[in-house]
Amino acid sequence: MIKDDCIFCKLANGVFPTNTVYEDDDFRIILDASPAAKGHSLIIPKQHSDNLYTTDDETLAKVLPLAKKLANAMKKTFSCDGVNIIQNNEPAAGQTVFHLHIHAIPRYSADNVGIGWPQHETDAAEQAEIAENIASNM
């Protein structure tokens, strides 16, 4: 399904011009219009789904190998020190466009891009209980 009011559906399906890196029947990879780093790209499925929760397994099975292909191309193109592969779900996790997409960001040592989170102390018993609770919901 393609949603008429979804900007990423339009970008993925060529309604608006983009700086396209790659395209196949299922995906378009474009350069991000507001990049965190030079080469920051978005992998966008051509079919609409709001986020990871609603995306069909077939699409998800195809996206990670494509992210790997893109990451390797970034390493060759930019000689970067690493690549972040990021996917956000819901506003609390940083999602601002409600069409599944994957960010690929070339990274360099000491680039100050600022992707990360504080690390917290853990308790072994609490961690075991959390793991059990998550497992019971899978």
C-alpha positions as CSV (number, residue, x, y, z in Angstrom):
1,M,0.0,0.0,0.0
2,I,1.1,3.5,-0.7
3,K,-0.4,6.3,1.3
4,D,-1.3,9.5,-0.5
5,D,-0.4,11.7,2.5
6,C,3.0,10.1,3.3
7,I,6.0,12.1,2.2
8,F,8.3,9.0,2.4
9,C,5.9,7.0,0.1
10,K,6.3,9.8,-2.4
11,L,10.1,9.9,-2.0
12,A,10.4,6.2,-2.3
13,N,8.2,5.9,-5.3
14,G,9.8,8.8,-7.3
15,V,7.0,11.3,-7.0
16,F,9.5,13.9,-5.8
17,P,13.1,14.2,-7.0
18,T,15.8,12.8,-4.7
19,N,19.5,12.1,-4.6
20,T,19.0,8.4,-5.1
21,V,21.8,6.1,-4.2
22,Y,20.1,2.8,-5.0
23,E,16.7,1.5,-6.2
24,D,15.0,-1.8,-6.7
25,D,11.4,-3.1,-6.8
26,D,11.0,-2.8,-3.0
27,F,13.3,0.0,-1.8
28,R,14.8,3.3,-2.7
29,I,17.9,4.6,-0.8
30,I,18.3,8.4,-0.8
31,L,20.6,10.9,0.8
32,D,19.1,12.4,3.9
33,A,18.1,16.1,3.3
34,S,19.4,17.0,6.8
35,P,22.4,14.7,7.2
36,A,24.2,14.0,10.5
37,A,27.3,13.3,8.4
38,K,28.3,13.4,4.7
39,G,26.7,10.5,3.0
40,H,23.9,10.0,5.6
41,S,21.3,7.9,3.7
42,L,17.8,6.6,4.2
43,I,16.6,3.1,3.2
44,I,12.9,3.5,2.4
45,P,10.6,0.7,1.5
46,K,8.3,1.6,-1.4
47,Q,5.3,0.1,0.4
48,H,4.0,2.0,3.4
49,S,4.1,0.7,7.0
50,D,4.3,3.1,9.9
51,N,7.1,1.4,11.8
52,L,8.8,-1.9,12.6
53,Y,5.8,-3.2,14.4
54,T,3.6,-3.1,11.3
55,T,6.1,-4.0,8.7
56,D,5.7,-7.4,7.1
57,D,8.5,-10.0,7.7
58,E,9.3,-10.3,4.0
59,T,10.2,-6.6,3.8
60,L,12.2,-6.8,7.0
61,A,14.1,-9.9,5.7
62,K,15.3,-7.8,2.7
63,V,16.2,-4.6,4.5
64,L,19.2,-5.8,6.6
65,P,21.1,-7.3,3.7
66,L,20.5,-4.0,1.9
67,A,21.8,-2.0,4.9
68,K,24.9,-4.2,4.8
69,K,25.4,-3.5,1.1
70,L,25.0,0.2,1.8
71,A,27.4,0.2,4.8
72,N,30.1,-1.6,2.7
73,A,29.6,1.0,-0.1
74,M,30.0,3.8,2.5
75,K,33.2,2.2,3.8
76,K,34.6,2.1,0.3
77,T,33.3,5.6,-0.7
78,F,34.3,7.6,2.4
79,S,36.9,5.4,4.1
80,C,34.9,6.0,7.3
81,D,35.8,4.4,10.6
82,G,32.3,2.9,11.0
83,V,28.6,3.1,10.1
84,N,25.6,3.5,12.3
85,I,22.5,1.6,11.1
86,I,19.5,3.2,13.0
87,Q,15.8,2.6,12.9
88,N,13.4,4.5,15.3
89,N,9.9,3.5,16.3
90,E,7.5,6.0,17.8
91,P,8.2,9.6,19.0
92,A,9.8,8.5,22.3
93,A,12.4,6.7,20.3
94,G,13.0,9.6,17.9
95,Q,10.7,8.7,15.1
96,T,9.5,11.8,13.3
97,V,8.3,10.4,10.0
98,F,5.8,7.6,10.3
99,H,7.0,5.4,7.4
100,L,9.5,2.7,8.2
101,H,13.0,3.8,7.2
102,I,16.6,3.0,8.2
103,H,19.3,5.6,8.6
104,A,22.8,4.7,7.6
105,I,25.4,7.2,8.8
106,P,29.1,7.1,8.0
107,R,31.1,7.7,11.2
108,Y,34.6,8.8,12.0
109,S,36.6,8.7,15.2
110,A,35.9,11.8,17.2
111,D,33.3,13.1,14.7
112,N,31.0,14.4,17.5
113,V,27.9,13.2,15.8
114,G,26.4,12.4,19.2
115,I,24.6,9.1,18.7
116,G,24.6,7.3,22.0
117,W,23.0,6.9,25.4
118,P,24.1,6.9,29.0
119,Q,25.0,3.5,30.4
120,H,23.4,2.5,33.7
121,E,24.4,0.2,36.5
122,T,22.5,-3.1,36.5
123,D,21.5,-5.7,39.1
124,A,21.9,-9.3,38.0
125,A,18.6,-10.5,39.6
126,E,16.7,-7.6,38.1
127,Q,18.3,-8.3,34.7
128,A,17.2,-12.0,34.9
129,E,13.6,-10.9,35.8
130,I,13.5,-8.4,32.9
131,A,14.8,-11.1,30.5
132,E,12.2,-13.5,31.7
133,N,9.4,-10.9,31.3
134,I,10.4,-10.0,27.8
135,A,10.8,-13.7,26.8
136,S,7.2,-14.4,28.0
137,N,5.9,-11.8,25.6
138,M,7.7,-13.0,22.5
